[in-house]
């Protein structure tokens, strides 16, 4: 009997009840995802659509009912603005630095916390403290620590006989962004370490021991046994940190409000400034749509990279 004949026989022998179960199981995923899809459509999709429409208008915050359609003028003005190009460059620099530093420090901390030592449980609990602290509180504390007159950073530098000026770190265009980056990474790297520590728990001890018995050094064991296991987690973590860095507002606003002279003005700070300082809602909406487009591109690249990796490993 051919395969087609066998399949026809099997289909003919199926009861109507089994066919109904198949139809139910086919619709079950859609039933589960329907409430989430409806929630996103109402509370995310509609505001995004309104913002998209708003970006083609000239709308003042003081008189939103007098919106006037201007086509692509807001986007054209942003594309030809050197100040907005600087904002994009600062945003890219800030985002890349946050991703690289947070994941590198998080991976180092996770590898240390994965090794057995006395007090490991306490150390694992303490490393999460910066992540648990509210960003506004962290920003306020670091702004105080970086103050030129009574900040602890300048006090320590004086003790080490470094020549320092009387200007606050956050008032110096060259030092403000490094200070913001230091504060941001200090707060978010614990999250990366906890996530990567959980991924390290899935690394096979047998593979590690086999690599060690074959004479591999620690770096080789990491490349052969550890990295293939934690690589998907690192990629997902990079996506999360990238999107969080693109939309981070509270910490930067509290510490510098985008200054001095725009040295720390990221895309979100630019959006807030145009919307609530200069009160141009149409321009602010255009900035928001550009930020959304960048986030979608990053997400698309992540899924493309994930599918490509899975195909290379034969999992698809």
Secondary structure, 3 states (H helix, E strand, C coil): CCHHHHHHHHHHCCCHHHHHHHHHHHHHHHHHHHHHHHHHHHHHHHHHHHHHHHCCEEEECCEEEEEEECCCHHHHHHHCCHHHHHHHHHHHHHHHHHHHHHHHHHHHHHHHHHCCCCCHHHHHHHCCHHHHCCHHHHHHHHHHHCCCCCCHHHHHHHHCCCCCCCCCHHHCHHHHHHHHHHHHHHHHHHHHHHHHHHHHCCCCHHHHHHHHHCCCCHHHHHHHHHHHHHHHHHHHHHHHHHHHHHHCCHHHHHHCCCCCCCCCCCHHHHHHHHHHHCCEHHHHHHHHHHHHHHHHHHHHHHHHHHHHHHHHCCCC
